Amino acid sequence: MTIRGWRRIAVVLVCTVMGGLVVAWGVPTLGAMVLIAISGLSGIAVFAILAPDVDDEPATNAPKSSGALPRGVGRHLLERIPSPLFLIDARGRIVYANTATRAMLPRLEQGVHYASLFRAPAFVDGVAQVMQGTAEQTVTFTTFFAGIETHLLAQMRQMEADQEFGAGQQVLVQLSDETRRMATERMRTDFIANASHELRTPLASIIGYIETLQGHARDDEAARIHFLDIMSQQAARMQRLVEDLMSLSRIEMDARSTPTTPCDLSRIVLEVTDGMQPLAQRRKATLQVTFGQESAGIVADRDQIGQVLSNLIENALKYGGEGGTVRVFRTEADSRFPGMIGVGVSDDGPGIGREHLPRLTERFYRVNAKQSRAQGGTGLGLAIVKHILARHGGELDVASVQGLGSTFTAWLPLHTQDEAA
């Protein structure tokens, strides 16, 4: 019985006892009623002080909250996690997979054995060790999705039994796609190695000729003139490489800032081609410009677009063959590049093999390394072009047929007067 119930019984008993005493003492009826009321109220007050009402305070034996999520909330949260997550029961069967896992493995069905997910011994061994008592395991392995090599990192840990996902010990597996990170790391390593090699070669050449001039060729005027000429070429090569590296670094730093300056592409083309005429004369080549003077509005970094055109024209003049013809022209509209204007640079040189085309914009990649170095190339020109066009929302299109020459087209978003308004 509650304290409130005992309180009522106490009031009734007090009133009854007081009524009996009043009758026994011969007190008049009205006075007896007053005494009984006063006694009852006094009893209630005393009992209320000694035993406060439980309805006003929490029960001391009420169970405390454990902080556990209501049933169903855990599954809802797991569905919202962007990383692939799945649970394996004690029999090795998949009992749950979130949305990200089902997107990565569309053929995954609940109840299949974990060993059938990936053909990767490292993954299977890692799960087995956790099921045998190891608290956590982290493994990396390689698999293929639609024929594309993918590097995955799997983090596995023991989970206590949860009735929402089934009874018994469970293993939680979280997957992370490390393909892009590893590619970036590999690219950084290759870049450092290539840059070091490109600088080391001319530097070693210069040091060797200096030592020769300081030694037995000290008084040989003909040798001194010849060696100094080679040293000058090698020093110029290192200077171009450092400038290209710095240029590429600046472009990457500005990659997230969109240009906002309206420019006329026609004027940029004419200015750049006028500046390339001396190189064309040295190469005994003909530089034909048919872009026209019709206004072509773009929003761009004027200097960077000039650098794109300079790199493309310089490559065409150098690798198109001495005495050839290089054309700079406005390309026709192409459905592959809607809303864009293209500047084409073509040569009639030996062309480029199809196997080389996908890699032309890689840093330090050369179709013919010996010829490139002889022409003073750094292997960074097309990488710079690619990054600049990407910053401007444009693209580089390459077409080449061996024996018939190559055409490089820089596509840029066209900026109309309506857009400017």
C-alpha positions in Angstrom: 0.0 0.0 0.0 1.2 3.5 -0.7 2.0 6.1 1.9 -1.1 8.1 0.8 -3.3 5.1 1.7 -1.7 4.7 5.1 -2.3 8.4 5.6 -6.0 8.0 5.0 -6.2 5.1 7.4 -4.4 7.1 10.1 -6.8 10.0 9.8 -9.8 7.7 10.1 -8.3 6.0 13.2 -7.5 9.4 14.9 -11.0 10.7 14.2 -12.6 7.5 15.6 -10.5 7.5 18.7 -11.2 11.2 19.4 -14.9 10.6 18.8 -15.0 7.8 21.3 -13.2 9.9 23.9 -15.5 12.9 23.4 -18.6 10.7 23.9 -17.0 9.1 27.0 -16.2 12.6 28.5 -19.7 13.9 27.8 -18.7 16.7 25.4 -21.6 18.3 23.5 -22.1 17.2 19.9 -21.0 20.5 18.2 -17.9 20.7 20.4 -17.1 17.1 19.7 -17.2 17.7 15.9 -14.8 20.6 16.2 -12.4 18.6 18.3 -12.5 15.7 15.9 -11.7 18.0 12.9 -8.8 19.7 14.7 -7.4 16.3 15.7 -7.7 14.9 12.2 -5.9 17.9 10.6 -3.2 17.7 13.2 -2.6 14.1 12.5 -2.4 14.7 8.7 0.1 17.5 9.2 2.3 15.4 11.5 2.2 12.4 9.2 2.9 14.5 6.1 6.1 15.9 7.8 7.3 12.4 8.8 6.4 10.7 5.5 6.5 12.9 2.4 4.3 11.9 -0.5 6.0 9.6 -3.0 4.0 11.1 -5.8 6.1 14.3 -5.4 9.5 12.6 -5.6 10.9 9.8 -7.8 10.9 6.3 -6.4 14.3 5.2 -5.0 14.0 1.8 -6.5 13.1 3.0 -10.1 15.5 1.7 -12.7 18.0 4.2 -14.0 18.5 4.9 -17.7 21.4 2.9 -19.3 21.9 5.4 -22.1 21.0 2.7 -24.7 19.3 3.7 -27.9 15.7 2.7 -28.4 15.3 -0.4 -30.5 15.6 0.4 -34.2 17.5 3.7 -33.8 20.9 1.9 -34.1 19.9 0.4 -37.5 18.7 3.9 -38.6 22.0 5.5 -37.7 24.0 2.8 -39.4 22.1 3.3 -42.6 23.1 7.0 -42.6 26.8 6.4 -42.2 28.6 7.0 -45.6 31.2 4.3 -45.0 30.4 0.7 -45.9 29.6 -1.2 -42.7 28.3 -4.8 -42.2 27.9 -7.3 -39.4 29.0 -11.0 -39.4 27.5 -13.4 -36.9 29.2 -16.3 -35.1 28.6 -18.6 -38.1 30.3 -16.2 -40.5 27.1 -15.1 -42.2 26.3 -11.5 -43.1 23.4 -10.4 -40.8 23.4 -6.7 -41.7 24.8 -4.4 -44.4 24.2 -0.7 -44.6 23.3 1.4 -47.6 26.9 2.2 -48.5 27.9 -1.5 -48.4 25.0 -2.4 -50.7 26.0 0.3 -53.1 29.6 -1.0 -53.2 28.5 -4.7 -53.4 25.1 -4.6 -55.2 25.0 -8.4 -55.4 25.4 -8.8 -51.7 22.6 -10.9 -50.0 21.9 -11.3 -46.4 23.0 -14.7 -45.1 26.0 -15.2 -47.4 29.3 -16.2 -45.9 31.9 -13.4 -45.5 34.5 -15.4 -47.4 32.5 -15.0 -50.6 32.6 -11.2 -50.5 36.2 -10.7 -51.7 38.9 -12.9 -53.2 41.4 -11.6 -50.7 43.1 -14.0 -48.2 44.1 -11.0 -46.0 40.4 -10.1 -45.5 39.3 -13.6 -44.7 42.2 -14.2 -42.3 41.5 -10.9 -40.5 37.8 -11.7 -39.9 38.8 -15.2 -38.7 41.2 -13.8 -36.2 38.6 -11.5 -34.7 36.1 -14.3 -34.5 38.7 -16.4 -32.6 39.2 -13.7 -30.0 41.3 -10.9 -31.3 39.7 -7.6 -30.3 40.5 -5.6 -33.5 42.2 -6.2 -36.8 43.0 -3.8 -39.7 44.0 -5.2 -43.1 44.5 -3.8 -46.6 43.8 -5.7 -49.7 43.2 -5.3 -53.4 40.1 -6.3 -55.3 38.4 -5.5 -58.7 35.1 -3.7 -59.3 34.0 -3.7 -63.0 37.6 -4.6 -63.9 39.0 -1.6 -62.1 41.7 -2.3 -59.4 40.5 -1.0 -56.0 42.5 -0.8 -52.8 40.4 -1.3 -49.7 41.2 -1.0 -46.0 39.0 -3.1 -43.6 38.7 -2.4 -39.9 37.3 -5.3 -37.9 36.3 -5.4 -34.2 34.3 -7.6 -31.9 30.7 -6.7 -31.0 28.6 -7.8 -28.1 25.4 -9.7 -28.8 22.6 -7.5 -29.9 19.1 -8.8 -30.2 18.3 -6.3 -32.9 20.8 -8.0 -35.3 20.7 -11.5 -33.8 22.1 -13.3 -30.8 25.7 -14.4 -30.3 29.1 -12.8 -30.8 29.3 -10.6 -33.9 32.1 -8.9 -35.9 31.7 -5.3 -37.2 33.6 -4.6 -40.4 34.1 -1.1 -41.8 35.5 -0.6 -45.3 37.4 2.4 -46.7 38.4 3.0 -50.3 42.1 3.9 -50.3 42.5 3.9 -54.1 42.6 7.6 -54.5 44.8 8.2 -51.5 47.3 5.6 -52.6 47.3 7.0 -56.2 48.0 10.5 -54.8 50.8 9.1 -52.6 52.3 7.2 -55.6 52.0 10.3 -57.8 53.8 12.4 -55.1 56.6 9.9 -54.8 57.0 9.6 -58.5 57.0 13.4 -58.8 59.7 13.9 -56.3 61.8 11.1 -57.9 61.3 12.5 -61.4 62.0 16.1 -60.4 65.2 15.0 -58.6 66.3 13.0 -61.6 65.6 15.9 -64.0 67.6 18.3 -61.8 70.4 15.8 -61.0 71.3 15.1 -64.7 72.1 18.7 -65.8 73.6 19.5 -62.5 76.0 16.5 -62.7 76.9 17.6 -66.3 77.7 21.1 -65.2 79.8 19.9 -62.3 81.7 17.5 -64.6 82.6 20.3 -67.1 83.6 22.6 -64.3 86.0 20.0 -63.0 87.4 19.5 -66.5 88.0 23.2 -67.0 89.7 23.4 -63.7 92.0 20.5 -64.7 93.7 19.5 -67.9 91.4 21.8 -70.1 92.3 24.9 -68.2 94.4 26.3 -71.0 92.5 24.8 -73.9 90.5 27.7 -75.4 88.5 25.6 -77.9 87.5 23.1 -75.2 86.6 25.9 -72.8 84.3 27.5 -75.4 82.6 24.2 -76.1 82.2 23.2 -72.5 80.8 26.6 -71.5 78.3 26.4 -74.3 77.1 23.0 -73.0 77.0 24.3 -69.4 74.9 27.2 -70.5 72.4 24.8 -72.1 72.2 22.6 -69.1 71.8 25.6 -66.8 69.0 26.9 -69.0 67.4 23.5 -68.8 67.4 23.6 -65.0 66.0 27.1 -65.0 63.1 26.0 -67.3 62.4 23.0 -65.0 62.4 25.2 -61.9 60.1 27.7 -63.5 57.7 25.0 -64.7 57.7 23.5 -61.2 56.9 26.8 -59.6 54.3 27.5 -62.2 52.6 24.2 -61.6 52.7 24.8 -57.9 51.0 28.2 -58.3 48.4 26.8 -60.5 47.6 24.0 -58.0 47.3 26.6 -55.2 44.7 28.6 -57.3 42.9 25.5 -58.4 39.8 26.2 -56.2 39.5 29.9 -57.1 37.4 30.5 -60.2 38.6 33.3 -62.5 36.3 36.3 -62.7 37.9 38.5 -65.3 36.1 38.8 -68.7 38.6 38.4 -71.6 38.5 38.3 -75.4 40.0 35.0 -76.5 40.7 36.4 -80.0 43.0 39.0 -78.7 44.9 36.6 -76.5 45.4 34.2 -79.5 46.8 37.0 -81.6 49.1 38.3 -78.9 50.5 34.8 -78.2 51.0 33.9 -81.9 52.8 37.2 -82.5 55.2 36.4 -79.7 55.8 32.9 -81.1 56.9 34.0 -84.5 60.6 34.3 -83.6 60.6 30.6 -82.5 58.9 29.6 -85.7 61.6 31.4 -87.7 64.3 29.6 -85.8 62.6 26.3 -86.5 62.2 27.3 -90.1 58.5 26.6 -89.7 55.4 28.4 -90.8 52.9 29.6 -88.2 49.5 30.1 -89.7 46.8 31.9 -87.6 43.2 31.6 -88.9 41.4 32.2 -85.6 40.0 35.5 -86.8 39.4 38.8 -85.0 35.7 38.1 -84.2 35.2 38.7 -80.5 35.1 35.5 -78.3 34.3 36.4 -74.7 35.5 34.1 -71.9 36.0 34.6 -68.1 39.6 33.7 -67.4 43.0 34.4 -66.0 44.5 36.1 -69.0 48.1 35.1 -68.2 47.2 31.5 -67.7 45.3 31.2 -70.9 48.3 32.8 -72.7 50.5 30.1 -71.0 48.2 27.3 -72.3 48.4 28.6 -75.9 52.2 29.2 -75.6 52.8 25.7 -74.4 50.7 24.1 -77.2 52.2 26.2 -80.0 55.8 25.7 -78.7 55.3 21.9 -78.6 53.9 21.9 -82.1 56.9 23.9 -83.4 59.4 21.8 -81.6 58.0 18.3 -82.2 56.2 18.9 -85.5 59.5 18.8 -87.4 61.8 21.5 -88.8 60.3 23.3 -91.8 56.8 22.2 -91.0 53.5 24.1 -90.7 51.7 24.9 -87.5 48.1 26.1 -87.7 46.2 28.0 -84.9 42.5 28.1 -85.6 39.0 28.4 -84.1 37.4 25.0 -84.0 33.9 24.2 -85.0 31.3 23.5 -82.3 31.4 20.0 -80.9 28.5 18.3 -79.1 31.0 16.8 -76.7 31.8 20.3 -75.3 28.5 22.2 -75.2 28.7 25.9 -74.6 32.5 26.0 -75.2 34.8 27.6 -77.7 37.9 25.7 -78.9 41.3 26.9 -80.0 43.0 24.2 -82.1 46.8 23.9 -82.6 47.8 21.4 -85.3 51.1 20.3 -86.9 52.1 18.1 -89.8 54.7 16.2 -87.9 55.2 12.4 -87.2 52.2 12.2 -84.9 51.7 10.3 -81.7 50.9 6.6 -81.1 47.5 5.9 -79.6 49.1 4.1 -76.7 50.6 7.4 -75.6 47.6 9.7 -75.8 46.0 8.8 -72.4 49.3 9.7 -70.6 50.3 12.8 -72.4 49.2 15.1 -69.5 51.1 13.1 -66.8 54.0 15.0 -65.2 57.3 14.2 -66.8 55.7 11.8 -69.3 57.5 11.9 -72.6 56.7 10.1 -75.9 60.4 10.3 -76.8 62.5 11.3 -73.8 65.7 11.8 -75.8 64.1 14.1 -78.3 62.3 16.0 -75.6 65.5 16.7 -73.7 67.2 17.7 -76.9 64.5 20.2 -77.5 64.7 21.6 -74.0 61.4 20.1 -72.8 60.7 19.5 -69.1 57.9 17.0 -69.4 55.6 19.4 -67.5 54.1 21.5 -70.3 50.9 19.5 -71.0 50.5 18.9 -67.2 50.4 22.7 -66.8 47.9 23.0 -69.7 45.6 20.4 -68.1 45.6 22.0 -64.7 44.9 25.5 -66.1 42.0 24.3 -68.2 40.6 22.4 -65.3 40.6 25.6 -63.2 38.7 27.4 -66.0 36.2 24.6 -66.4 37.6 23.6 -69.7 39.2 20.5 -71.3 42.0 19.4 -73.5 41.2 17.3 -76.5 44.0 15.5 -78.4 43.8 13.8 -81.8 46.8 12.3 -83.6 47.5 10.0 -86.5 51.0 8.7 -86.9 52.5 10.1 -90.1 49.8 12.8 -90.4 50.4 15.0 -87.4 48.6 16.0 -84.2 45.9 18.4 -83.1 45.6 19.8 -79.6 42.4 21.7 -78.8 41.9 23.8 -75.7 38.2 24.1 -74.9 36.9 26.9 -72.7 33.4 27.9 -71.6 32.1 30.7 -73.8 31.0 33.8 -71.9 28.0 35.5 -73.5 26.7 39.0 -73.0 23.5 37.6 -71.4 25.6 35.8 -68.8 27.7 38.9 -68.1 24.4 40.9 -67.5 
